[in-house]
Amino acid sequence: MLKYSLKNGVVVTPGKKAGSGTISISGEKLVSAAAPLTIDLGKKSFIYPALINTHDHMRGNYLPRVGPPKGVYYMNWLPWDNDLKASETYTERSNISDKELYQLSTYKNLFSGVTTVNDHFPQAWNKEILPHLPIRAILEYGLAHECSSYDLKWGDGIEVEHTRAIKKHWPFITHLSEGFDRESMDGVITLENLKVLDSHCLLIHCIGFSDEDIKKVANAGASISWCGASNIFMFNVTCKIRKFIKAGINVTIGTDSSHTGSFNLFEEMHYDRELYRQMYGEDLPAKKIFEMVTINAAKAFWLDKKLGSLDEGKLGDILLLKAKKDDPYENFASAGMKDIELLTMAGKPLYGEMRFIDIFGGKLPEGYTEITVGGRPMFIAGDPAALYREARKKVGFKKKLDYLPFEPEA
């Protein structure tokens, strides 16, 4: 069982004032007692909860993006789906197995500090793959594809999936109002009529919401996943995000797949903050962004008793970032892949600088490899370099995937 402490870092967790402190791990959980193995961070690192990506499609994380012709935008998701399946990107992607695409998606998330993600597909499609990935891709959710007559009919039907979510204390996750046709615009009404609009709902995109829809969602206690980059790319508009926040809705951030969205959660946070500035002429506070990808996301997944903050008794999901800015939230909101020093999930290091190898007793365990990121030798769970080489071999050329911050041949 791993036991260790990280001292002399700036601890940043929701609901508490950031300040110098120590974080300790015993097994899978955060504890108050210091461990015999203590690593001194020298006041040069910020300690955050690991991040949570509330919306991804893990078999769809391939590049380049696929979207509408220049100057044209979609009315809903359906013509995009047709364009995707007719694209060269989709044909190229088909050379790579589903298992390999899920592994690539793991590293898309891991390299942006994410330890928990939702793969928005039916469990019948992903239940054999997700438990074997290095990160936590949750299987505990009810879902629908969307709430329209032309959706993809995922799962066992909205009412059955929602009832299951309530019984098991899971989220019920669906795209909603992803477009501007009549049915898309009536998404909230559809949920109301089915009597399933409540606090279990995690609603994705929501770009077609009216002011009345926003009130109803806020009153129901539902959460939303904001995917600004994907929305602008496909529709040239995103949700009324400032009104969502002012209404008290639990707002989270998702990347969507890289077919339309940002290539990882760091980039999505940067994009969404700049988008907010462009839309409203004011700043979206860095602390608010931090909450959206930590405690808000944990609440949306019904996992806030286990994740989302650095409170004693919660799982030891920790993200250590270089201290480049004095303000801990601005440091967080400006971070990139080369700023990660250590990432742990349930106390277990997944990725980190070699100076943290003492956590493993001075030697990497089986199943880990070494790579170089930003000029630094790093250890990592799995073998992303071999995976990257294999993907390039299968597509027949030196494919560049922006969410992998290293060259496998180096």
Buried (B, 14 or more C-beta within 10 A) or exposed (E): EBBBBBBBBBBBBBEEEBEEBBBBBBEBBBBEEBBEBBBEBEEEBBBBBBBBBBBBBBBBBBBEBBBBEEEEBBEBBBBBEEBBEEBEBBEBBEEBEEEBBBBBBBBBBBBBBBBBBBBBBBBEEBEEBBEEBBBBBBEBBBBBBBBBEEBBEBBBEBEEBBBBBBEEEBBBBBBBBBBBBEBBBBBBBBBBEEEBBBBBBBBBBBBBBEEEBBBBBBEBBBBBBBBBBBBBBBBEBBBBBEBBBEBEBBBBBBBBBBBBBBBBBBBBBBBBBEBBEEBEEEEBBBBBBBBBBBBBBBBBBBBBEBBBBBBEEBBBBBBBBBBEBEEBBBBBBBBBBEBBBBBBBBBBBBBBBEEBBEBBEEEBEEEBBEBEBEEBEBBBBBBBBEBBBBBBEBBEEEBEBBBBBBEBEE
